């Protein structure tokens, strides 16, 4: 052990002196049965050890997202990053002993007051003290000789009193840009049961974050069929933590259930979530280097107005854990590169952990496409943020520097309408680096939710997946038949050209490659594409767009028609033409009898014209009307179809 210690210290000295080719670190395997007290000690040691340089790496089999990924990345560091790993053999005490010189003392937390554990962890970041339970002082001889710097036992009579003391006393000394929510259930407060959430706290210690453990909800909620109470006092204290920061866009690392309340509370405060639950983030953060530029591969696939286009987005797109899990192991699948897959990443993670994103940039194939997850630069509900413009501007800068060019928006609107104002505002603030939106929470009003292909006034695509294709919950006895039915339901109301997509298949019983194979077999007429190709194809498809809004038979129907000359499309000079109703079903009456035809002149690049016909149908019909767009002597016919629930 002494020889190993000398090797590490010499290598660190050479690194400081800019001697290249020498990177050494200790490695230890975290036991699967480590108690929360032991995890607290081990992760604090790691955060303290990695403050100056990446020095301590853990193999973490508790990381359920991919139990083998920490070993796989260790091999990557050895083979590609010139790291030499020196194993620590033994117990928790052996890990502590290896870094005892870096420890300034002990902070004893009160086992009866949950918040004091996280105050002690906060002090670990501020003062390099080790957070311990008093019982450990007798069971762990390696702690001898370390002075007690802070003893929280008996200092507080209630949990929230301790949190308030932390806000008043410790938070002003902590990182001004990041906090950590531990998300650990305790006493009668349920915040989820994910055993891996806590393993990201080493990074919080390294970066001197204020660490706390509060429920974000003041109302009851249900998870897994069980209902849990809300905790208004905790939620109020959450707000106090958020209000303690002056600047917007504070990074809230960690997690807390229920997710909707957590995300809403953070977003309303103008901040963002980075759900880490990820091992060795303090190690990754210490590697440094420039943020990579994601490779943006495109193909020469041609737009065909008679086709359905299909793409697949992966989930967990905002999280460090999905990157440290090597995309839940699927990035290593031998089939990667054989079909276009659109992988979710957060460009903010590229700025914070450049080496982690650099691994993906270096190993990507031409069929690996990208989008920025939830909702551009940190998980948020942007429309409720008080400084959404600031968030969008930061997103645009990160997209320009790192990529990609597509942003996935969550919780877009409570009553999705045809008004694209909010998306346009986001686009205007983000700038030219943002070229398309996808939308994963389709809160479409009754009578039926559906997939959508919408466009902002400037022609930026906004594509929404069908709810059944969002984290598809497939029948276990016939999963691919079930997926086929779900896709058929999603595509039925929409004549081509139309873009359909799934969202999910990471941490799923079925991989994204399994799903891609079966979709190709079941729908050979689909054109499989990646998102960087979709950006171009979507603008070409937008020249002539038909949407049918239907309530019930006997009610007024509206057929909305958009004629657009998309920026960068094939008709940049604009073409004159005529939009007309070529045929109306006998059961329907065109109420706008004087507006059968509209003639439009040359459309300048990026402009659009909108028309609406009003129709009354006495009974359900298969086709309401056939619309015709004539330009440049080419006859381009589109059919407006009634949604499936109107069929006889």
N, C-alpha and C positions, 0 to 999 in steps of 0.2 A: 504493500500500500504506500510506503514511503517513496519507493522508486516511482510509482505511478504519479504521486503528488508532485514530485520534482519535475517529471516530464510535462505535466499539465502547466505548472507554473512557468517553466522555461518557454513552453510554446506560447503561452499568453504574453510573456515578456517580448518574445520575438514578434508577435502580432502587433503589440503596441509600438514596437520599433519599426514596423512596416516591413518586416522580413517575410516574404511571401512563401507559400507552400507549407505552412505549418499551422494546423488547426487540431487541437486536441480537446477532448471533453470526457467527463465521466459518464457512465451509463449504468442504470439500475432498473430492475424490473419491479414495478409496483405490484404488490400482492392483490389478488382479487378480493380478499377478505379484510382488507385494511379498514379499520374503524374510521368514523368521521374525525375523531381526535387525531389519529395517525395521519390521515390525509391532510389535515390542517397543518401539521408539522412538516410533512414531506413537501407539500406544495409551497409553503412559505420558504423552506430551505432552497427550493429550486428557483423561486423568484429572486431571492437574495443573491444566490450564486450567479445568476445570469444577468445581474445589473451591469456589470462591466463588459462582459463578453459571453457568448454562448458556451457555457462550461458544464452544465448538468442536463442530461437528457434521460427521460424515463420511457421505458417500454411499458405501455399501459393497456393490459388486456381487458380492463373494465370499459374501455372505449367501444361501446356496442355498435357504433356506426360503422366500424371496421376494426375488429380486434387485432388484426395483423398489420394495420397501416403504420404503427409506430416502428415496428421492426423493418417494414419495407422502406420507410423513409431513412432509417438508420443505414440500411444498405446503400441507399441513394447518396447519403452524405459521404459515406466511405468511398464509393466508386466514382462519384462525380464532383464532390465538393472538397476533397482532400482532407477529410476529417479522420482522426484516429480516436477510437473510443476505448477507454480504459474502464473495465468493469469494476463495480463495487460489489464485493461478495459479502453477503451478510444481512444484517437486520436494519431496521429503521435507525438504530443508534450508529451503525456504520456509516450511513449517509450523513447523519448530523456531524459525526466526528470528522468526516472528509472536508467539511466546510466550517468547522467550529471557529477558525480564525476570522471568518467573515461575520460571525454573530456577536452582537453587542450586549446580549442579555436575554432575559425572558419577559414575556407579558402573559400573566396568568389570567385566563378568562373564567367567569363564573358559570358553572354548568347549569345553574338554575335560571340564568338570564341569557337567553339566546343571543341577543344583540352583542354581548361582550365578546363572543368568539370573533365577530367581524370587526369589532373595534381593535382587538388584539392583532388581527390580520392586517388591518390598516396601519397599525404601528410597525408591523414587520416591514411594510413598504417604506415608511417614513424613517425608521430608526434602526432597521436591520435587527430587530429583536425577534425571538422565536415564540409564537403563540402556543401555549401549552395549558393542559388541564393540570391542576395541582397534583393529581395522583401520579402523573408521569414523572414527577421529580424523584419519586422513590423507585419507580419501575424502570427508569431509563438512566443508568449511571452516567451516560455521556453528557447529561445536562449539568453535572456537577461542575462547579467553577464558573458557571454563567450567572451573573447577578440578576436579581429580580428588579427589572426597571419599572414595571407597572403591574399592580395587582388589582384586578377588577372585582374580586370577591367581596360581597357585602356593600358595594358602592352604590347599587341601585335597587330600588324596591320593585320596579316595573320595567318591562322591556323597552317601552317607548321613551322612558326617561333616559335610558342608556343611549338610544338613537339620537335623542335631542342633544345630549352632551357631546356626542360625536360630531353632529352638525355644527355645534357652536365652537368646539375646541379643535377637532382634527381636520374637518373638511377644508377650512381655509388654508391649511398647509399642504393639501393634496393636489393632485393633477388638476389643472383648470379646464381640461378638455375631456376627461373620461371618468366614469364611475363604474362600479361593479355591483350588480344585483345577484346575490348568491342563489336565490330560488330554491331554498331548502325548507321543506315542510318541518314544522316543529309545534309542539304542544297541540293546540286544536286548530292550527292554521295550516291549510293544505295549499301548497304551491307547485304540485307535480311530484312525480316519483322517478324522474330520470336520474340514474346513478352517475351519469357522465357530466351533468351540468357543472358540478363543482370543480372539475379538473382543469378549468381555465383560470382558476384564481391565482396561479403562479404569475401569469402575465399582469394581473392587477397589482400584485406585490411589486413586481419589477418596475412598473410604471407609476408607483405611488398613488394609486387610485383610492378614493373613499369607497369602502366596502360595506354593504348593508344587506339586510335580509328582511324585506317587508312584503306583505301581500298588496298587490296593486288594485284590488277590487273592493268596492264598498257594497256590492250586491251579490246574492247567491249565484252559483253557476254549477253546471253539470259537466263531468268528465267521466267517460267510461260507464255511463248509466247511473252514476252516483252523484247526488247533489251535495254541494258544500256551501257553507255560509260565507257571506262577505264580511269584510273587516274594515269598516269605515275609518277607524282611528289609524290603522296602518296606511290606508289609502291617502288619508290626509297628510301623514308623515312623508309618504312618497312625494306628494306635491311640494313639501318643504325642501326635500332634497333637490328636486328639480329647480325650484326657485332660488336655490343658493348659488346658482351659476348665472353670470351676467350674459355671457355670449350664447347665441343659439347653436344648435347642432352639436350638443354634447353627446359623446359616444357612451351609450349605456351598454356595457358588456354584461354577459351573464344571461339570466332568464328569470321568469316567474310566470306561473300559471294563475289565472286563465289568460291565454294568449291575447284574445281581443281586448280585454281590459288593460293588459300590460301595454300592448301596442298603442292603444288609444291614449292612455295616460302619458306615455312618453311623447307621442306625436303632438298632443295638445300643448305640451310644454315647449315645443319647437325642437325636440331632440330626436335621436335615432337609436335603434337597437342593433347591436352586433351579437347575435346569439352564438357565443363561442362554444361552450361545452366541448372544447377542443384541447387536446394534450399538447404540451411543449410550446405553447405560444410565446413564452418568455424566451425560449431558445430561438425560435424563428425570428422574433423581433430583433434579436441581437445580431443576426447575420448581416442585415443591412444590404447595401448596394442599391443601385437605381431601380425604380419601378419599371417593369417590363412593358412593352407595347404588345398587346395581344395580336396575333396574326389574324387578319381578316380575309379569309379565303372566299372567293366567288368562282362561279363557273359560267359557261356560256349558254346555260339553259335558256331557251326562248319562251317568251310568253305566248300562250295559246288560249284564246278566250273560250274554248270548248272544254277546258280541263278544270279538274279540282286539284288544288295544290295542298300538300300535307307536310307538316313539320312537327317535330317533337321537342318539347322543352323539358329539362330536368328540374327537379324541385330543390328546396333548401338553398336557393340561389343567393341568399344574403348572408350565409353563415360561414364563419371560419371553420366550423366542424366539418362541413362537407368537403372543404379543400384539404384539411388534414386527414380526412378519411379516404382520400384519393377517389372522390366521387362515389363513396360507399363501396369502393373496390372496383367499380365498373370502368374506371379509366384504364385499368389494366386488362380489361377483357380483350381477348385476341380478335374479336370482331370489330373493335373500334377502328374507324377509318374506312370500313366497308360501306357505310351508309351515313347520310347526313344526320347528325345529332346536334341540337342546340343546347349547350351547357350553360347553366346559370352561374355567374360570378358577380362579385361586388367590386367595382374598381377601387372603392375605398380600401378594401383589403390589400390591394396591390400597393397602395401608398403606405399602409401600416406594416405589412409583412411582405416586402417586395420579393424576397427569396421564395416564398411560398407560391406566389403567382407566377414567378419566373419558371418554376418547374413545369407548369402547364403550358406556358408559352413555348418552352423549349421542346416539349414532347408532343405538341399538337400535330394532327394530320390535316390535310386539306378538307376533310369532311367533318372536322370539329369546328362548329360555329358557336357563337356566344350571344348572351344577352345579360344586361345588368338587372339583378333581382331586387325586388321589394324595397324601395321603388326608385332605385337609381344609385344612391350612395348612402347606404344604411337603411335598414328596415323601418318604414314609416308609413303612415296614412297621410299622404301629402296634402289632401284637400282640407284637412282640419288643422294643419300646422299654421301658427300665426306668422311664420316667416317662410312660407312656401317658396316665394321667389328666391330667397337666399339659398334654400335647399336645391332648387332647380339650377341655379347658377353654379353652385359647387359641383353638381352632377355633370353639367356640361363641360366644366374644366377637366374633370376626371376622365370623362369619355374621350375628350380630345387627347389627353396625355397618355391614357392607358387603353381605352376602348371599353366595351364595344360601342355599337351605334344604335342599339335597341334597348329600351327600358321597359321593364315589366312593372306595371302599376297595380298595387293592391288597394282594396277598399276605396275604389275610385269615386263612386257616388252612391248615395242611398237610393235614388230612384233614377236609374240610368235612362237618359233621354237622348234624342238626336243632337242635343246641343253639345258641341265639342269645345265649348269655351274654356273649360278648365284645362283640358289637354293642350289647347292652343297656347294658353298662358304659360304652362310648364315648358312647352317647346320654345316659345319666344325667349324665355329666360335662360334656357339651356343652350340655345344657339344651334349652329349648323352641325355640330358633332352628334346631335340626337336626330335620328332619321326615321324612327318608328317606335310605336308603343305596342305592347301586348297588355292584356288586362285579364286578371285571373279571378276576380271576384264579381261575376256577372250578376249584380242585383237587378236583373231585368224585371220590370213590373208584370203583374198578371196580364193575360191569362197563361202565358207560357214563356219560360226563359229560352233563349236560343243563342247559338253562336252568332257572332256579328263581324262584319267587315265594315268599319266606319272610317271616316277621314276628317281631319280637322279642316278648317277653312283654307289653310295653305296647302292642303293635300297630303299631310303627314298621316300615314296609316295608323289606325287604332283597331287592333284585332282582338276580339274577345272569344275565349274558348267556351264551349258548352259546359254547363255544370257537371254533366255526367263524364266529361273528359278531363275534369280537374281532379287530380288524385283519383284516377278511376278505381272504383270499388268493384272488382270483377267477381263474378260467380265462381266459386272454387271448383265446382264440378265441370263447368264449361267456360273457362275464362275467355277464350278467344272468340267463341260464339257470342258471348256477352259483349265483348268489346266491339265486335262487328255490329251488333244491334245498336249499341250506343252511338257509334259513328254514323250509322244509317239514319238514326233519329236526328242527329246534329246536322247532317247534310240535306235532309229531305226538303226543308223549306227554301233552299237556296239553289237556284240554277247556277251553272258555271258561267263565268269564272268565279271561284270561291276558294278561300283559304281556311282550312281546318287544322286544328292542332290539339295535341294532348299535353298535359302538364303533370309530371310525376315520374314514377317508376324507379326512383332511388329509394332505398330502404323499403322495398316492396317485395312481395313474393315472386315477382317477375321482373326481370331486368329490362331496361330500355331497349336493349338489343333483341330480346325475345319478342317484345311488343312490336318493334319495327319489322322484324321478319314476318310476323303473322299479319300485320296490316298490309304489307306488300303482297302477301299471298291472297288475302281476302279482297283487296281493292286494287287489282292490277291497273285500273284506269287512273289511279292517283299518280301525280307527279311528286315524288319525294324531294324535298328541298331543305336546305339549311337557312337560318335566319338572314345571313348576309346576302343570300340570293333573293329572299323574300322581300327585302327592302326595295330592291329594284323592280321585281315583278309586281309588287303591290301597287306601285305608282303607275305602272303601265295598265294594270287592271282597272284603275280608278277612272279611266277616261269616261266610261259609260257605266253607271251604277244604278241598280234598281232595288228599292226596298219596299216591301209590301207590309203595311200595318193593318191587322185584322182583329176585330173583336169577336163578333158572333154573326151567324147568318142573319140577314135582315137589317144589319147595321151598315153604316157608311164605312167604306173601305177607302184608304188612301194609298195611292201608288206614288212614291217619291222617286224622282229621277234626277240624277246628278250627271252633268256633262262637264268634264274637267280636262284641261291640258296639263298633265302632271309635269313638274319640274324634272328635266332630264329624260322625259319620255320620248317616244318615237316621233311625235308631231310637235316639235318645239316651235315651229312657226305658227302652229294653230291652223285648223281647217274649218271651213264653213260647212254646215250641214243642217239636216232637218231631223228632229225627233218627232215621231208620230205614233199614234195608236193604230196598229194594222188590223187588229181583230179584238172584239170583246165577246165573252161568252154570252149566249142567248139569255142565261138566267140573270145577267147583270146589265145594269144601265149606267152608261157614262154620264155623270151629272154635268160635267163641264163640256157641254156639246159644242160650244163655240171655240174650244181650245183643243181640237183634235191634233193640230200640228203646231210645233214651235220651230221657228227658224233661228239658228244662231250663227253669228258671224265668226270671224277669226278670234280664237281665244288666245290671249297672250300667255306666255309660259307661266304656269302655276295658278292660273285663274280658273274659275268654275262658274257654272250656271245651274240653278236648281228649278225644277218644275214639280208640280203636284197635280195629279188627277184625282177626282173624287168619284167613287163608284158605289152603287147600291146593288147588292146581290140578294135575290129572293131565297136562294137555297145554296147549300155547300157546293163548291165547284172545285175542279182540279186545277184549271187555269183561268185566272180572271181575265187576263188580256195578254196580247202579244204586242210588244213595243218594238219599234224599228228606228234605228239611228242610221242615217245615210250621210256619208261624208266622203269627199273625193271619189264619187261614183262607186264606192264600195257599199254593198248592202250588208249591214251588220245587225242581225236580229237578236234581241234578248227576250226571254220569256219571263213574265212575272207570275210566280206560282203562289197559290194560297198555302198557308201552313198546314201541317198534317191534320190538326184537329178539326179542320173544316171539311175533310174528305167524307164522302158518303160511306 
